[in-house]
Each structure stands twice: as C-alpha cells, then as structure tokens.
Amino acid sequence: MFYSPTQLIYTVSLFFLCTAVSGLTTGDGNFDYVINPDGISVKITAGRSSTIPASIDALPVTIIGTNAFKNTGLWFGATLTIPSNVIEIQGSAFYSIRARHVIIPNSVKKIGGSAFRDCQQLETVTGGYNVESFGSAVFYKCRSLKSLYIGSKCTSISFQLIDSCHALETLTVSSSNPNYAAIGTVLFNKDYTVLLAAPSTSGHYIIPDTVSTIGKYAFQNQNSIDPNYIGLTGVTIPSSVLTIEDHAFYNQNLTTV
C-alpha cells in the first residue's frame, strides 16, 4: 500500500501520541515509560529497579516522571545515580526513598516539587550544578542531609526547599548566582534583604540587620523530635525587618524573641 508523505507524517505522529498516552514497559518489566513529544527521548513514569537506564530502546531517558519512584524500597542505604541524559526530575519522583547518597548529573535543569521529600536517610547530594529551578519542598524533611550546593544558573527556588533539614552543616551558593546567597546554612536572596530558609539554626539566632523580610516558612518546624538537635530557642529580629510572611516561625520552641 502506498502512503503519501502527509499520510506517513500523520501515521508516525499518531503512533507517538498513542504511545505517550498509553505508555510502554521495558522488556524486563523494570520500568514503565512514554515517548516524549519530541519523538526522540523518553520519560520514565514508574520504576521497579535501582539501576536507572540511560536509554530505553535506543532513546535517551531525559525525564524522571512524577511519582516514578515514590515510596519504593529501592536504594536502601545506597547511592542513587541519575543518568547523565536526564534534564528534568519531576515532582515527587523520588519521594521518601531510602537512598543515603544521590548523584545528580549536571545535565539536570529542573527539579520539581517534593522530588526528594521525606528522604530521611539522605546525607549527601552531589552534582546538579546546572539546576535552574527548584520546585517547592524538594528536600523537605530530609533530616539527615548534611550538605547542599546551589549553582550559578539557579534563578528560581520555591518555598520549603530545605525545610526541616536539621542536620544541614554546609549550604553553598555559587558566588556567581544572580539571585541567591548564603551565610552558614541560612539561605537569603542575593542582597540579603530576604531571609528565605534557616533549617538548622539552633539556640539563639540573630537575624542580620540587612534583612527586611522573613520569608514564608523560613524557620518552620525547628521543634524537632531529634534528641541531637537543640532547635531554635530564641531569635533577635532587627528593626530593619518590615515583613514576616506566613508560617515563618510555625512549630517552634521559642522562649525569647
């Protein structure tokens, strides 16, 4: 049967559309996936193996989909290595997994909300130097997380990025970042006028007098059940502060202000 070029294009397009809607499963049954709209890459939508492939059927894996590995028992105490072709990790993709270490390739540009939320064994995150945006609560309640790096290309950080990360020892923001900066483990905007997150401050904290706004959820949940974490007991708010946003000091053991 002869097909015109228009018919062929329509047939191929319809194939990819149907594939994206219905989804596919790898031959070994370990991963569900769809072909992306570009027709030359795939998104993993569900996974049952700790070895994430760089490609499926010769098509590169560029997206880890929403809830793809949520609440799986994979990577228990081990390292999650995300393939180097991945450019996006969607919301809740690795929610509450048991990995101790995560390696994010520098190809990743976007990490969706709650992507690593409640990963309570997670201690280190390596790489991800080219991430441009973090959704809300990406590392929320990652209570063992010790360090995090925010690169020069990151221009968007939603709220609660590191909320309840009480073990955080090092927060590094590239000096070339145009929008953000850090003092110790406290995250600020670039000119230090907005205090965005202070997940691991303990005892009495003195807010810098450059700050005019204490951001939403900035000091939330420092009333910790961890016996090794003192939590925030007091805070000095300078006269420069004009705005305290919603839930900035929610769930605290403050005794002095």
C-alpha positions in Angstrom: 0.0 0.0 0.0 1.3 3.4 -1.0 1.3 6.3 1.6 1.8 9.9 0.7 4.4 11.9 2.8 1.5 13.6 4.5 -0.1 10.3 5.5 3.3 9.0 6.7 3.8 12.0 8.9 0.3 11.7 10.3 0.8 8.0 11.0 4.1 8.5 12.8 2.7 11.4 14.8 -0.4 9.3 15.8 1.9 6.5 16.9 3.9 8.7 19.2 0.7 10.3 20.5 -0.8 6.9 21.3 2.4 5.8 22.9 2.6 8.8 25.1 -1.0 8.3 26.3 -0.9 4.5 26.9 2.7 4.1 27.9 5.1 1.2 27.5 7.0 -1.2 29.7 10.6 -2.4 29.2 11.1 -6.0 28.2 12.5 -6.9 31.7 9.4 -5.3 33.3 11.5 -2.9 35.4 10.3 0.4 34.0 7.2 2.0 32.6 7.8 4.9 30.2 6.4 7.1 27.5 8.0 8.6 24.4 8.3 12.4 24.8 6.6 14.7 22.4 9.9 15.2 20.6 9.8 11.6 19.5 13.5 11.0 20.2 13.6 10.7 24.0 11.6 9.0 26.8 10.2 9.7 30.3 10.2 7.1 32.9 6.9 7.0 34.6 7.4 4.1 37.1 10.4 2.1 38.2 11.0 -1.2 40.0 14.8 -1.4 39.7 17.5 0.7 41.3 19.6 0.8 38.1 18.0 3.6 36.1 18.9 3.2 32.4 20.5 6.0 30.4 18.3 4.9 27.4 15.4 2.7 26.6 15.1 1.2 23.1 18.0 3.4 22.0 16.1 6.5 23.1 17.7 8.6 25.9 15.9 8.9 29.2 15.6 12.7 29.7 12.8 12.9 32.3 12.1 11.1 35.5 8.3 11.4 35.8 6.0 12.5 38.6 5.9 9.8 41.4 8.1 7.5 39.3 9.9 6.0 42.3 7.8 7.4 45.1 7.8 5.3 48.3 9.7 2.5 46.7 12.1 0.5 48.9 14.9 0.9 46.4 18.4 2.2 47.2 18.1 1.3 50.9 21.3 2.8 52.4 22.9 3.0 49.0 23.6 5.6 46.2 21.1 6.7 43.7 22.8 7.7 40.4 20.7 9.6 37.9 21.7 9.0 34.3 23.6 11.8 32.5 20.9 12.4 29.8 18.3 13.5 32.3 17.3 17.1 32.1 14.2 17.1 34.4 13.2 15.4 37.6 9.5 15.9 38.1 7.5 16.3 41.3 7.7 13.6 43.9 9.8 11.5 41.6 11.9 10.1 44.5 9.6 11.0 47.4 10.5 9.0 50.5 13.1 6.7 49.0 15.8 5.2 51.3 19.0 6.3 49.5 21.9 7.6 51.5 23.5 9.4 48.7 22.2 11.0 45.5 24.3 11.9 42.4 22.6 14.4 40.1 24.2 14.9 36.7 24.9 18.4 35.5 22.5 17.9 32.6 19.6 18.4 35.0 18.0 21.8 34.7 14.7 21.5 36.6 13.8 19.6 39.8 10.1 19.5 40.6 8.3 20.0 43.9 8.9 17.3 46.6 11.2 15.4 44.3 13.3 14.1 47.2 10.9 15.0 50.0 11.0 12.9 53.2 14.1 11.0 52.2 15.1 10.8 55.8 18.3 8.7 55.3 19.6 11.0 52.6 23.0 12.5 53.7 24.6 13.9 50.6 23.6 15.3 47.2 26.4 15.6 44.6 26.3 17.4 41.3 23.3 19.2 39.9 25.5 22.3 39.3 23.4 23.4 36.4 19.9 23.2 38.0 18.0 26.3 37.0 14.9 25.9 39.2 13.8 24.0 42.4 10.1 23.4 43.0 8.6 23.6 46.5 9.7 21.3 49.3 12.3 19.5 47.1 14.3 18.3 50.2 11.6 18.8 52.8 12.2 16.6 55.9 15.5 15.2 54.6 16.5 15.2 58.3 20.0 13.6 57.6 21.0 15.9 54.8 24.4 17.3 55.6 25.3 19.5 52.5 23.8 21.1 49.5 25.2 23.1 46.6 23.2 25.7 44.6 24.9 26.6 41.4 25.3 29.8 39.4 22.4 29.0 37.0 19.7 28.6 39.6 17.3 31.5 39.3 14.2 30.1 40.9 13.8 28.5 44.3 10.3 27.9 45.6 9.4 27.7 49.3 10.5 25.0 51.8 13.4 23.8 49.7 15.3 22.6 52.8 12.6 22.9 55.5 13.3 20.5 58.4 16.8 19.6 57.2 18.1 19.9 60.7 21.4 18.1 60.1 22.5 20.5 57.4 26.1 21.6 58.0 27.0 23.2 54.7 24.9 25.3 52.3 26.9 26.6 49.4 25.6 29.0 46.9 27.8 29.9 43.9 29.2 33.4 44.2 28.1 33.8 40.6 24.5 33.1 41.4 22.4 36.2 40.4 19.5 35.7 42.9 20.7 33.8 46.0 23.4 33.8 48.7 24.0 32.0 52.0 25.5 32.7 55.4 26.3 29.5 57.1 23.3 27.3 56.4 20.8 30.2 56.1 19.6 31.0 52.6 19.0 34.6 51.5 18.3 36.5 48.4 21.3 38.0 46.7 21.4 41.3 48.6 20.5 39.6 52.0 17.2 41.6 52.3 15.1 38.4 52.4 15.8 35.5 54.7 14.4 32.5 52.8 15.3 29.4 54.9 17.1 28.7 58.1 16.6 24.9 58.6 19.4 24.1 61.0 19.9 27.1 63.2 19.9 26.3 66.9 19.9 28.2 70.1 19.5 31.9 69.8 19.8 33.3 66.2 20.4 36.9 65.4 18.9 37.9 62.1 21.2 40.2 60.1 20.2 43.8 60.0 20.2 43.8 56.2 17.0 41.7 56.3 13.7 43.5 55.7 11.6 40.3 55.0 11.5 37.0 56.7 10.2 34.6 54.1 7.3 32.1 54.2 8.2 29.0 56.2 11.7 30.4 56.9 12.1 29.0 60.4 9.3 26.4 60.3 9.5 23.0 62.1 12.5 23.6 64.2 10.6 22.0 67.0 12.4 18.7 66.2 12.0 15.2 67.7 15.7 14.6 67.1 17.4 14.5 70.5 20.7 15.6 69.0 19.2 18.8 67.6 18.6 21.7 70.0 16.4 23.7 67.7 15.7 27.4 67.7 15.2 28.7 71.3 15.5 32.4 70.7 15.7 35.0 67.9 16.7 38.6 67.6 14.6 40.4 65.0 16.2 43.7 63.9 14.3 46.9 63.3 15.1 46.6 59.6 12.5 43.8 59.3 9.2 45.1 58.0 7.5 41.9 56.9 7.2 38.5 58.4 5.5 36.2 56.0 3.1 33.3 56.7 4.3 30.4 58.9 7.8 31.9 59.2 8.1 30.7 62.8 5.5 27.9 62.7 6.1 24.9 65.1 8.9 26.3 67.2 10.1 26.1 70.8 11.0 29.7 71.1 11.4 31.0 74.6 12.8 34.5 73.7 12.2 37.0 70.9 
